[in-house]
Amino acid sequence: MSARRPTRAEIDLAALRHNFQEVRNTVGDDCDILAVVKADAYGHGVAGVAPVLADAGASIFGVALVEEGVELRRLGIDQPILVLGSAFPGQENDLLEYRLTPVIYDLDCARRLDAFARNAETGIDYHLKVDTGMGRLGFRVELLDEVLAILKQLKNLNMVGLMSHLAVADEPERPLTSVQFQAFVEVVARVEEHGFNPRYRHIANSAGIYSRALSGCNLVRPGICLYGGLTGGPYTEGFTPQPVMHFISEIAQLKIVPPGGGVSYGHRFVASRRSRIAAIPVGYADGYNRLLTNRGDVLIHGHRAPIAGTVCMDWILVDVTDLPEVQIGDRVTLLGRDGNEFISAEEWADKVSSITYEVFCGISKRVPRVYVDPAANGVR
């Protein structure tokens, strides 16, 4: 294999296992865990992440797209796979061939899948999605009785799950989450009154798992917390998330810029003193957000060093004047821990007015994922 530039995302599989076990400890052994690995496992690389979660005890996997479910099957994942975004017209064959379970949130989809299953002389399992307050996808609660009566007539569909989605679980001071949980309890009762008996009942995402009692639920859907991205508020009380992704590069060049000298596009950084500037081969095409221009930090030798000037497509410049010992080839941590210093996805997101999810998912495909696994004594 040819040598590559040093920019990479190191994925700590021990931290991933730790975060999964934190979920297991919280929900207990009687509650199943659906590991959400959509969007390439939130940018962490599903090919490296999913098998580890399967071995750790994930009962089900959650993806957004049929295409993502197909990829999981081709990776050798044998657990049930729930397609949270359902199946679009023309994807029915893939549902059957790859044993994927769709979420159904509208009657047109339900009728289409039932007709396809009937023609194929088979059945299709599904999870019913009810809108308890998210206002996005799902059957509205006030229409549920009518919907259930229609679903009862679709004999080639089998409801194996009942679900909803929380809108503000990461804002524990707001009352909507409690309202949604109560509505979901009532939805479960109404579904059972219509003769359905879904095996799985679930509403809790990562924030819901750590902020509410899960009465009436026997499945949870951790996503961001598996990757160490759920921080702050009540979530860290008794929960010690570990960062899974460390975004890493190395110093490629060092140069001296005299007082008054400008660097990078637009000369948005002008040296106020004789400055030592390091060039790092990473940029916004890799997911290092351009809004970190003159605002971001990196870690070198366990110390912070500020971004100097405009973030370019392929390069950033860093002011290392106060770190005279640094040399070309030294490790640079863009995201993650170095010694006692830590740059979290939450910190990064705050600086660019975003969220941790987007930070992880924004690390582009051209950044190789390198899997660090102490249990396997190595890197892959």
Secondary structure, 3 states (H helix, E strand, C coil): CCCCCCCEEEEEHHHHHHHHHHHHHHHCCCCEEEEECHHHHHCCCHHHHHHHHHHHCCCEEEECCHHHHHHHHHCCCCCCEEECCCCCCCCHHHHHHCCEEEEECCHHHHHHHHHHHHHCCCCEEEEEEEECCCCCCCEEHHHHHHHHHHHHHCCCEEEEEEECCCCCCCCCCCCHHHHHHHHHHHHHHHHHHCCCCCCEEECCCHHHHHHCCCCCCCEECCCHHHHCCCCCHHHHCCCCCCCCEEEEEECCEEEEECCCCEECHHHCEECCCCEEEEEECCCHHHCCCHHHCCCCEEEECCEEEEECCCCCCCCEEEECCCCCCCCCCCEEEEEEEECCEEECHHHHHHHCCCCHHHHHHCCCCCCCEEEEEHHHCEEC
